């Protein structure tokens, strides 16, 4: 079942990329790839092996300590987001020909760092309870939200300058929201001073 979920995620992402390539054209699609590739560096950093460290040190009381773990990664994500944007602003000062459009794109796509951090943090609970199918389902819902936005965006927006970047950010925002919802309604009771209350 988990393997089938991964296939669905990959297929959805493939169709989204295919539509974007057709709609944006060579130049704008190149800008989309440049921005998302840059942000992916920081998304990789936000992982930092924190799930493994947390679950190893709090194998028995991970539900009690989830609050500070979630908050720690959120602060880490904020720091990485600021580094991503500020480093590009510095590059624009050094190189005046650096495009402002790229910086705006990174600022929008940078929201993905927060979405991914929420997904990873909630994923620690699902990993510990071996609910891997839920993680695959959450990612599929995020990918589907991105594909839906691109399909409707192609007809609504005349200019597609940021449509791909917004779709990318939206996929991880949706993934974060679905992570919290699934955690809330999966009969997983979180203890301690911090709780998921919707």
C-alpha positions as CSV (number, residue, x, y, z in Angstrom):
1,X,0.0,0.0,0.0
2,X,2.8,2.4,0.9
3,X,4.5,1.6,-2.5
4,X,1.3,2.4,-4.3
5,X,1.1,5.7,-2.5
6,X,4.6,6.6,-3.6
7,X,3.7,5.9,-7.2
8,X,0.6,8.1,-6.9
9,X,2.8,10.9,-5.4
10,X,5.4,10.6,-8.2
11,X,2.7,10.5,-10.9
12,X,1.0,13.6,-9.6
13,X,4.3,15.5,-9.3
14,X,5.2,14.4,-12.8
15,X,1.9,15.7,-14.3
16,X,2.3,19.0,-12.4
17,X,5.8,19.5,-13.8
18,X,4.7,18.6,-17.3
19,X,1.8,21.1,-17.2
20,X,4.1,23.8,-15.8
21,X,6.8,23.2,-18.5
22,X,4.1,23.5,-21.2
23,X,2.4,26.6,-19.7
24,X,5.5,28.6,-18.5
25,X,7.8,28.1,-21.5
26,X,11.6,27.7,-21.5
27,X,12.6,30.9,-19.7
28,X,10.0,30.9,-16.9
29,X,10.3,27.2,-16.3
30,X,14.0,27.7,-15.9
31,X,13.3,30.3,-13.3
32,X,11.0,27.9,-11.5
33,X,13.6,25.2,-11.5
34,X,16.3,27.6,-10.2
35,X,14.1,28.9,-7.4
36,X,12.8,25.5,-6.2
37,X,16.2,23.9,-6.4
38,X,17.6,26.7,-4.2
39,X,14.9,26.3,-1.7
40,X,15.3,22.5,-1.7
41,X,18.8,23.0,-0.2
42,X,17.2,24.6,2.9
43,X,14.4,22.0,3.0
44,X,17.1,19.3,3.2
45,X,18.8,21.2,6.0
46,X,15.6,21.5,8.1
47,X,15.5,17.7,8.3
48,X,19.0,17.6,9.9
49,X,18.3,14.1,11.3
50,X,16.2,15.6,14.1
51,X,13.5,12.9,13.9
52,X,16.0,10.1,14.6
53,X,17.7,12.0,17.4
54,X,14.3,12.9,19.0
55,X,12.9,9.4,18.8
56,X,16.1,7.8,20.0
57,X,16.3,10.0,23.1
58,X,12.6,10.0,23.8
59,X,11.5,6.5,22.8
60,X,9.1,6.1,25.7
61,X,7.9,9.6,26.3
62,X,7.9,11.1,22.7
63,X,4.2,12.1,23.0
64,X,5.0,14.1,26.1
65,X,7.9,15.9,24.5
66,X,6.5,16.5,21.0
67,X,5.7,20.2,21.8
68,X,9.2,21.4,22.3
69,X,10.4,19.2,19.4
70,X,7.9,20.8,17.1
71,X,8.8,24.3,18.3
72,X,12.5,23.7,17.9
73,X,12.2,22.7,14.3
74,X,9.8,25.6,13.6
75,X,12.4,28.0,14.9
76,X,15.1,26.2,12.9
77,X,12.9,26.5,9.8
78,X,12.5,30.3,10.4
79,X,16.3,30.7,10.6
80,X,16.8,28.8,7.4
81,X,14.1,30.9,5.6
82,X,15.8,34.1,6.7
83,X,19.2,32.9,5.6
84,X,17.7,31.8,2.2
85,X,16.2,35.3,1.5
86,X,19.0,37.4,3.0
87,X,21.7,35.6,1.2
88,X,20.0,36.3,-2.1
89,X,19.6,40.0,-1.2
90,X,23.3,40.0,-0.5
91,X,24.0,38.4,-3.9
92,X,21.9,41.2,-5.6
93,X,24.1,43.8,-3.9
94,X,27.2,42.1,-5.1
95,X,25.7,41.4,-8.6
96,X,23.4,44.3,-9.7
97,X,22.2,42.1,-12.7
98,X,20.7,39.5,-10.3
99,X,17.0,39.4,-10.9
100,X,14.6,40.8,-8.3
101,X,12.0,38.3,-9.7
102,X,14.2,35.5,-8.4
103,X,14.3,37.0,-4.9
104,X,10.5,37.3,-4.8
105,X,10.2,33.7,-6.1
106,X,12.5,32.5,-3.3
107,X,10.5,34.5,-0.7
108,X,7.3,32.8,-1.9
109,X,8.8,29.3,-2.3
110,X,10.5,29.7,1.1
111,X,7.1,29.1,2.8
112,X,7.8,25.5,1.8
113,X,10.5,25.3,4.4
114,X,7.9,25.8,7.1
115,X,5.5,23.4,5.5
116,X,8.1,20.7,5.3
117,X,9.2,21.3,8.9
118,X,5.6,20.6,10.1
119,X,5.4,17.5,7.9
120,X,8.7,16.2,9.3
121,X,7.8,16.9,12.9
122,X,4.3,15.3,12.6
123,X,6.0,12.4,10.7
124,X,8.0,11.5,13.7
125,X,4.8,10.5,15.5
126,X,3.6,8.5,12.5
127,X,7.0,6.8,12.2
128,X,7.1,5.8,15.8
129,X,3.6,4.3,15.6
130,X,4.5,2.8,12.2
131,X,1.7,4.5,10.3
132,X,3.7,5.0,7.1
133,X,0.6,4.9,4.9
134,X,-0.7,8.1,6.5
135,X,2.5,9.9,5.6
136,X,2.2,8.8,2.0
137,X,-1.4,9.9,2.0
138,X,-0.5,13.3,3.4
139,X,2.1,13.8,0.7
140,X,-0.3,12.7,-2.0
141,X,-2.9,15.3,-0.8
142,X,-0.3,18.0,-0.9
143,X,0.8,17.0,-4.4
144,X,-2.9,16.9,-5.5
145,X,-3.5,20.4,-4.1
146,X,-0.5,21.6,-6.2
147,X,-1.7,19.9,-9.4
148,X,-5.3,21.3,-8.9
149,X,-3.9,24.9,-8.5
150,X,-1.8,24.6,-11.6
151,X,-4.7,23.2,-13.7
152,X,-7.1,26.0,-12.6
153,X,-4.3,28.6,-12.6
154,X,-3.6,28.0,-16.3
155,X,-7.1,29.2,-17.1
156,X,-7.5,31.9,-14.5
157,X,-4.1,33.7,-14.7
158,X,-3.0,35.3,-18.0
159,X,0.6,35.6,-16.8
160,X,2.4,32.6,-15.3
161,X,5.4,34.3,-13.8
162,X,4.9,32.9,-10.3
163,X,2.2,30.2,-10.8
164,X,4.7,27.3,-10.5
165,X,6.4,28.8,-7.5
166,X,3.1,29.4,-5.7
167,X,2.0,25.8,-6.6
168,X,5.2,24.5,-5.1
169,X,4.7,26.5,-1.9
170,X,1.0,25.5,-1.8
171,X,1.9,21.8,-2.0
172,X,3.9,22.0,1.2
173,X,1.4,24.3,3.0
174,X,-1.3,21.8,2.2
175,X,0.9,19.0,3.3
176,X,1.5,20.7,6.6
177,X,-2.2,21.3,7.2
178,X,-3.0,17.7,6.3
179,X,-0.3,16.5,8.7
180,X,-1.8,18.4,11.6
181,X,-5.3,17.2,10.7
182,X,-4.3,13.6,10.4
183,X,-2.4,13.8,13.7
184,X,-5.4,15.3,15.3
185,X,-7.9,12.8,14.0
186,X,-5.8,9.6,14.1
187,X,-6.6,8.9,17.8
188,X,-3.1,10.0,18.8
189,X,-3.3,11.7,22.2
190,X,-0.4,14.2,22.7
191,X,0.5,15.0,26.4
192,X,2.6,17.6,28.0
193,X,2.3,21.4,28.0
194,X,1.6,21.7,24.3
195,X,-1.2,20.1,22.3
196,X,-2.8,20.2,18.8
197,X,-6.1,22.0,19.3
198,X,-8.1,23.0,16.2
